[in-house]
Amino acid sequence: MPKFESIPRVETPEVKVTEVRLEPGATTGRHRHGYDYVVVPLTVGTLRIVAAAGESTIALSPGVAYFRKAGVDHTVYNGGAAPLAFVDIELKDRPG
């Protein structure tokens, strides 16, 4: 089974920062973010995201961040052929 790592980096009353690493074909498993969050890619890659509303892909470029609202149940897959990594920054003052 391809490896998934979730590495806690910082947690304060304001934010929770987690580094996520996915080998090709690896998945985070189904989960829900309790807060609005920002994703900051560390590598080039493709995320495949599966949620009740459907499936989508996101092309990752290092340092090109994107924002998501809290509350969506989803599963994230490494949709590419190389390992990928990104940082999740959850905003604890923005619960969902």
Rosetta blueprint (number, residue, H / E / L):
1 M L
2 P L
3 K L
4 F E
5 E E
6 S E
7 I E
8 P E
9 R E
10 V E
11 E E
12 T L
13 P L
14 E L
15 V E
16 K E
17 V E
18 T E
19 E E
20 V E
21 R E
22 L E
23 E L
24 P L
25 G L
26 A L
27 T E
28 T L
29 G L
30 R L
31 H E
32 R E
33 H L
34 G L
35 Y E
36 D E
37 Y E
38 V E
39 V E
40 V E
41 P E
42 L L
43 T L
44 V L
45 G E
46 T E
47 L E
48 R E
49 I E
50 V E
51 A E
52 A L
53 A L
54 G E
55 E E
56 S E
57 T E
58 I E
59 A E
60 L E
61 S L
62 P L
63 G L
64 V L
65 A L
66 Y E
67 F E
68 R E
69 K L
70 A L
71 G L
72 V L
73 D E
74 H E
75 T E
76 V E
77 Y E
78 N E
79 G L
80 G L
81 A L
82 A L
83 P L
84 L E
85 A E
86 F E
87 V E
88 D E
89 I E
90 E E
91 L E
92 K E
93 D E
94 R E
95 P E
96 G L
